């Protein structure tokens, strides 16, 4: 039978493709908090973390996570997949926006200030 720690690892794999840092960021906790649960320490998740999971990922069956009762998700698993894909698109858009901002900043910097050996691709 799986432990709550093993189920947490499975949940992170399902929701974020195993990206613990992304999972922690979405919950508003440090990556060390998640690592202490799924890593070597095997701490048990506290009420605050479980509540954050329930609020952030309402499709997750907390009974499954805590005790192994029922299925991982309420209803269709595709809900979680769709949410993950949506979050990834959101992150991709944020990265593109930052890239555009950096490119614009580079255009504003006078070439002589960058030095003669620096080249700006535009």
C-alpha positions as CSV (number, residue, x, y, z in Angstrom):
1,X,0.0,0.0,0.0
2,X,1.3,3.5,-0.9
3,X,2.1,6.1,1.7
4,X,0.9,9.6,1.7
5,X,4.4,10.6,0.6
6,X,4.3,8.2,-2.4
7,X,0.8,9.5,-3.3
8,X,2.1,13.1,-3.1
9,X,4.9,12.2,-5.6
10,X,2.4,10.5,-7.9
11,X,0.1,13.6,-7.7
12,X,3.0,15.9,-8.6
13,X,3.9,13.7,-11.5
14,X,0.3,13.8,-12.8
15,X,-0.3,17.5,-12.3
16,X,3.0,19.0,-13.3
17,X,5.0,16.3,-15.0
18,X,7.1,15.8,-11.9
19,X,8.1,19.5,-11.6
20,X,8.2,19.9,-7.9
21,X,9.3,23.6,-8.1
22,X,6.3,24.4,-10.3
23,X,4.0,22.6,-7.9
24,X,5.4,24.4,-4.9
25,X,5.1,27.8,-6.7
26,X,1.5,27.2,-7.6
27,X,0.7,26.3,-3.9
28,X,2.7,29.3,-2.6
29,X,5.2,27.2,-0.6
30,X,8.9,26.7,-0.9
31,X,10.3,23.8,-2.9
32,X,12.0,22.6,0.3
33,X,8.5,22.0,1.8
34,X,7.6,19.7,-1.1
35,X,11.0,18.0,-1.1
36,X,10.7,17.3,2.6
37,X,7.6,15.3,1.9
38,X,8.6,13.4,-1.3
39,X,12.3,13.4,-0.7
40,X,14.4,11.4,1.8
41,X,12.9,13.1,4.9
42,X,9.4,11.7,4.2
43,X,7.6,14.3,6.4
44,X,3.9,14.1,6.4
45,X,2.0,17.0,4.8
46,X,0.3,19.4,7.2
47,X,-3.2,20.8,7.2
48,X,-2.1,24.1,5.6
49,X,-0.5,22.3,2.7
50,X,-3.4,20.0,2.2
51,X,-5.8,22.9,2.2
52,X,-3.6,24.7,-0.4
53,X,-3.7,21.6,-2.6
54,X,-7.5,21.4,-2.3
55,X,-7.9,25.1,-3.1
56,X,-5.4,25.2,-6.0
57,X,-6.4,21.8,-7.4
58,X,-10.1,21.3,-6.6
59,X,-10.1,18.2,-8.9
60,X,-7.8,16.4,-6.5
61,X,-9.5,13.9,-4.1
62,X,-7.9,14.8,-0.8
63,X,-9.2,11.5,0.7
64,X,-7.1,9.6,-1.9
65,X,-4.0,11.8,-1.1
66,X,-4.3,11.3,2.7
67,X,-5.6,7.8,3.1
68,X,-5.6,6.2,-0.4
69,X,-9.4,6.1,-0.5
70,X,-11.1,6.4,-3.9
71,X,-9.5,7.8,-7.0
72,X,-6.9,10.5,-7.4
73,X,-9.2,12.9,-9.1
74,X,-12.8,13.8,-8.7
75,X,-14.4,13.0,-12.0
76,X,-12.4,13.0,-15.2
77,X,-8.6,13.0,-15.2
78,X,-8.7,15.2,-18.2
79,X,-9.5,18.1,-16.0
80,X,-6.1,17.9,-14.4
81,X,-4.4,17.5,-17.8
82,X,-6.2,20.5,-19.1
83,X,-5.3,22.6,-16.1
84,X,-1.6,21.6,-16.4
85,X,-1.6,22.5,-20.1
86,X,-3.3,25.8,-19.4
87,X,-0.7,26.6,-16.7
88,X,2.2,25.7,-19.1
89,X,0.7,28.0,-21.8
90,X,0.5,30.8,-19.2
91,X,4.2,30.3,-18.3
92,X,5.2,30.3,-21.9
93,X,3.4,33.6,-22.5
94,X,5.1,35.1,-19.5
95,X,8.5,34.0,-20.9
96,X,7.7,35.4,-24.3
97,X,6.6,38.7,-22.7
98,X,9.9,38.9,-20.8
99,X,11.9,38.1,-23.9
100,X,10.2,41.0,-25.8
101,X,10.8,43.3,-22.9
102,X,14.5,42.4,-22.8
103,X,14.8,42.9,-26.5
104,X,13.2,46.3,-26.3
105,X,15.6,47.3,-23.5
106,X,18.6,46.2,-25.5
107,X,17.4,48.4,-28.4
108,X,17.4,51.4,-26.0
109,X,21.0,50.8,-24.8
110,X,23.4,52.9,-27.0
111,X,25.8,50.6,-28.9
112,X,28.9,52.6,-27.7
113,X,28.0,51.8,-24.0
114,X,28.1,48.1,-24.7
115,X,31.7,48.1,-25.8
116,X,33.3,47.5,-29.2
117,X,33.6,43.7,-28.7
118,X,29.8,43.3,-28.0
119,X,27.4,42.5,-30.8
120,X,23.6,42.9,-30.5
121,X,21.5,40.7,-32.8
122,X,18.4,42.5,-33.9
